[in-house]
Each structure stands twice: as C-alpha cells, then as structure tokens.
Amino acid sequence: MCAASLADSIERYAARRLCRRCWWAVCLAGLLVLGQGPCAGAPDGTPEWAPDGSGERVLGPEINAYYHGADVGRWRQTFESPGREVFDRRVEIVRALGLQPGMVVADVGAGTGLYSMLFAHAVGPTGRVYAVDISASFIEAISARAADYQVDNLVPVRNDPRSVQLPEASVDLIFSADTYHHFEFPRAMLASIHRVLRPNGVLALIDFHRIPGISSPWIMGHVRAGREQVIAEVEAAGFELWDEPLTLQSNYFLRFRKRLSASGTDGD
C-alpha cells in the first residue's frame, strides 16, 4: 500500500483539531481556568515545573499521566484530524525526511501510530520502524493496527520518561512530532536518543512555535520551550542543527545530526 493510500484510508478516523498529545488539556479545562492542574503555569505563562538544577526533571508527571489507560479510538480521532497541521501535511513531512529502503527509524511519541505506519512503508521490508511510546494502551493499539495492515517491519516499544529503550547505535533516524514538550526529563531523553543513533544519525523534531505576545495563552502555558531554546538544548546534548526541511505554520520542523568528536568518533 502506498503512503498516500494509507494516509487516505486513515482519514475515516478524523474528527477534531488539537495537539497530538494534548486532548487531556480540554478535559481538564475547569482546572486550568482556576489556575490549577498540570498546564496552569505561572502568571507570566511559563509552565508550572521548572528545571530543578540537576538537569533532570523539568515537567511534572501529570503532563503524560492521561495517556495511561487511554481510549485509543478517541485519541485517534484527535490526532488524525483534518485541520491539524501534522496530519494534513503528513505526506510532505514523510517525503522531507528522505527515508530510504533498509533504514531503521524510531518514531518517539508514536501515539496512535500514524507516522509509524507511513515510515514502515517508506523503509520497506528490509527496513525497520520502532514505534516508541510511554503508553501501554497506545503500544497495544499500534500492534493491532500493524497486524490489520499486515505490516511486518514495525516493532512497538514501550519506553519510560528517561529513555527510548532501544539498543545503542541501532537507529538511523529518530522522529518526534508534538512530543518534545512532553519530555519530563529532556536531558536524559536526549542522551538516550544520542546513544541510540548511529554515527551521523538524524534527529527530526516537530513541535509548536512558542512566541511570547503571539502564541495563545494555552500554548504559552502548555509548551515549555520555544524553537530557539529547543535548538540550544538539543545542541548541548551532542547534536548540530542540520536544516529545516519544510516550513510549517503552527509548528517548526528541525533536523539535527549526531555530532562526532574531533577524533571522528561518536561524541558520547
């Protein structure tokens, strides 16, 4: 099945436009209005949690708690919805990644598996796709979806907030869409991603623009870091910014390469 056909077949699930990993925010709207709950943030719009000085936790576990035991059908309607940029432009995004047959790709924060399925087609039977998510419900649903589509080169992996739980130097490209702002331990996660990527491996990130005075109060309260801060954090973790392969509107799309040391070896 071609990527466009698979994408078209998925459209029957479309219903709502919201952040890929953020429907729970609407369910907690009452708490947010009262200035309580995981997305409330400070009066200046910064998230409720802040770096603790150790380089470890920067977001509370509430940011992801809603996905455990989630109603996957409902989330599929949310994530795979016309009007949501990363859904509407999914074919362009996959094309911009330049995937080749035989590549090994990890979709970190795979959610309902939309991109994982498209990647599995792009890398072909000689390639492999790891669909990585912290939610057991999502992982079970991705397994069932792969079986329904007879996709044999997709491996669901349940990870934890500090690690992608993949073998060292096993992946050519890691993709993460609307997920970086859900990393509770971004430094640990980036270190894990760096270890997992092969030399010159690529980290592709899509996330929301967060611009004071322009972005909505919800974005300012929910999304921890803007584009420039994300770039700084990723580069500090041993990557170099490569390019921005596709211009999006509500999101930015960045590709980083795993930096090598002066000796030409991995910088771990």
C-alpha positions in Angstrom: 0.0 0.0 0.0 1.5 3.4 -1.0 1.9 6.1 1.6 -0.8 8.3 0.1 -3.3 5.4 0.0 -2.5 4.5 3.6 -2.9 8.2 4.6 -6.3 8.3 2.8 -7.5 5.2 4.5 -6.8 6.7 7.9 -8.9 9.8 7.2 -12.1 8.0 8.2 -10.9 8.5 11.8 -10.6 12.3 11.5 -12.8 14.4 13.7 -11.1 17.0 15.9 -8.3 19.5 15.7 -6.0 19.6 18.7 -2.4 19.0 19.8 -1.4 15.4 19.0 -0.7 14.7 22.6 -2.9 17.2 24.4 -6.6 16.3 24.3 -6.4 15.9 28.1 -5.9 19.6 28.4 -9.5 20.2 27.3 -10.8 17.5 29.7 -9.0 19.5 32.5 -10.3 22.9 31.3 -12.1 23.6 34.5 -8.9 23.2 36.5 -7.0 25.3 34.0 -9.5 28.2 34.4 -8.9 28.1 38.1 -5.1 28.2 37.5 -4.6 24.7 38.8 -3.5 21.4 37.2 -0.6 20.4 35.1 -0.8 23.1 32.5 -1.7 26.0 34.7 1.7 27.6 34.7 2.9 30.8 36.3 1.3 34.3 35.7 4.0 35.0 33.1 2.9 32.0 31.1 5.9 29.7 31.9 5.0 26.1 32.8 4.3 25.1 36.3 7.5 23.0 36.6 10.9 24.5 36.1 14.4 23.0 36.0 15.5 21.8 39.4 19.2 22.5 38.9 20.1 18.8 38.4 19.4 18.6 34.7 16.8 16.1 35.4 13.0 16.6 35.8 11.6 19.8 34.2 8.0 18.7 33.9 5.6 17.0 36.3 4.4 13.5 35.6 0.9 14.9 35.1 1.9 16.0 31.6 1.7 12.4 30.5 -0.4 10.7 33.1 -3.6 11.0 31.0 -2.3 8.7 28.3 -2.0 5.6 30.5 -5.2 3.6 30.0 -6.3 6.0 27.3 -9.3 5.4 25.0 -7.3 4.9 21.8 -10.2 5.3 19.5 -10.9 8.7 20.9 -7.3 9.7 20.7 -7.2 8.6 17.1 -10.0 11.0 16.3 -8.0 13.7 18.0 -4.5 13.0 16.5 -5.6 12.2 13.0 -7.8 15.1 12.3 -8.1 17.4 9.2 -7.1 20.9 10.2 -4.3 19.6 12.4 -1.1 20.6 10.7 1.0 17.5 11.3 -1.9 15.3 10.0 -2.7 17.5 7.0 0.9 17.6 5.9 1.9 14.1 6.8 2.8 13.0 3.3 5.0 16.2 2.8 6.7 15.6 6.1 7.5 12.0 5.4 8.9 12.9 2.0 11.0 15.7 3.5 12.7 13.1 5.8 14.3 11.4 2.8 13.7 7.9 4.1 15.3 5.1 2.1 14.6 1.4 1.9 16.5 -0.5 4.5 16.7 2.4 7.0 16.0 1.9 10.7 13.7 4.6 12.1 12.2 5.3 15.5 9.0 7.3 16.0 9.3 8.6 19.5 6.0 9.6 21.0 4.3 7.4 18.3 0.8 7.9 19.8 -1.7 6.1 17.6 0.9 5.1 15.1 0.0 7.3 12.1 3.6 8.2 11.3 5.0 4.8 12.3 2.8 3.2 9.6 3.9 5.6 7.0 7.5 5.1 7.9 7.1 1.4 7.7 6.0 1.7 4.1 8.8 4.1 3.3 11.7 2.0 4.6 10.3 -1.2 3.0 10.6 -4.8 4.1 14.4 -4.5 4.5 14.0 -1.7 7.0 12.6 -1.4 10.4 10.5 1.1 12.4 10.3 1.3 16.2 7.0 2.8 17.4 8.0 4.2 20.8 5.6 5.5 23.4 5.2 5.6 27.2 1.5 4.5 27.0 0.8 0.8 27.1 -2.6 1.5 25.5 -1.0 3.1 22.5 1.6 0.4 22.1 -1.2 -2.3 22.2 -3.2 -0.4 19.6 -0.2 0.1 17.3 0.5 -3.6 17.4 -3.1 -4.3 16.4 -3.0 -1.7 13.7 0.2 -3.1 12.2 -1.4 -6.6 12.2 -4.5 -5.2 10.5 -2.4 -3.6 7.7 -0.1 -6.7 7.6 2.9 -4.5 8.4 5.8 -6.8 9.4 8.6 -4.3 9.8 7.1 -2.3 12.7 8.2 -3.0 16.3 6.2 -1.4 19.1 8.3 -0.4 22.1 7.1 0.9 25.4 9.6 3.4 26.9 9.9 5.3 30.1 10.2 9.1 30.7 14.1 8.9 30.8 14.9 6.6 27.9 13.7 5.5 24.5 14.6 1.9 25.5 16.3 0.9 22.2 19.8 -0.7 21.6 22.8 1.5 21.3 23.8 2.7 17.8 20.8 0.9 16.3 18.8 3.6 14.5 19.4 5.8 11.5 16.8 8.4 12.2 14.6 9.4 15.2 11.4 11.3 14.5 9.3 13.0 17.2 6.3 15.2 16.4 4.5 17.3 19.0 6.3 15.3 21.7 9.4 17.2 22.8 7.3 19.4 25.0 6.1 16.3 26.8 9.6 15.2 27.8 9.6 15.2 31.6 13.4 14.6 31.6 14.6 16.2 28.3 18.3 16.0 29.1 18.1 12.2 29.9 15.9 11.6 26.9 18.2 13.4 24.6 21.2 11.5 26.0 19.3 8.3 25.3 18.4 9.4 21.8 22.1 10.3 21.2 23.2 6.8 22.3 20.7 5.0 20.1 21.5 6.9 16.9 24.3 5.6 14.6 27.2 7.9 13.6 25.8 10.8 11.7 22.3 9.7 12.7 19.5 12.2 12.4 17.0 13.5 15.0 14.0 15.2 13.4 11.8 17.3 15.7 8.4 18.9 15.1 6.9 21.0 17.8 4.8 24.1 18.4 6.0 27.6 18.0 6.0 29.3 21.4 6.4 33.1 20.9 5.5 35.5 23.7 3.0 38.0 22.7 2.0 36.0 19.6 1.3 32.4 20.8 -2.0 31.7 22.6 -2.1 31.6 26.4 -2.7 27.8 26.1 0.5 27.3 24.1 2.4 29.6 26.5 1.2 27.6 29.5 1.5 24.1 28.0 4.6 24.2 25.8 7.7 24.5 27.9 10.2 25.8 25.4 10.2 27.8 22.1 12.2 27.0 19.0 15.5 28.7 20.0 15.5 27.1 23.4 14.9 23.7 21.9 17.7 24.1 19.5 20.0 25.1 22.4 19.0 22.1 24.4 19.5 19.6 21.6 22.8 21.1 20.5 24.0 20.9 24.2 23.2 17.2 24.1 25.7 16.4 21.3 23.8 17.4 18.1 24.3 20.0 15.5 21.4 21.7 13.7 21.3 20.5 10.1 18.3 22.1 8.4 14.7 23.0 8.5 13.4 20.8 5.6 9.9 22.0 5.5 8.2 25.3 6.5 5.2 24.7 8.7 2.8 27.3 10.2 1.9 26.4 13.8 4.9 24.1 14.2 8.6 24.2 13.3 10.4 21.2 11.8 14.1 20.8 12.5 16.7 18.2 11.7 19.8 17.6 13.7 22.8 15.4 13.1 24.5 13.4 15.8 27.8 15.3 16.4 31.1 13.5 16.1 34.1 14.2 18.3 37.2 15.8 16.9 38.6 12.3 16.6 35.8 11.4 14.3 34.1 9.1 16.8 30.8 9.4 18.5 30.7 12.2 21.0 29.3 10.1 23.8 
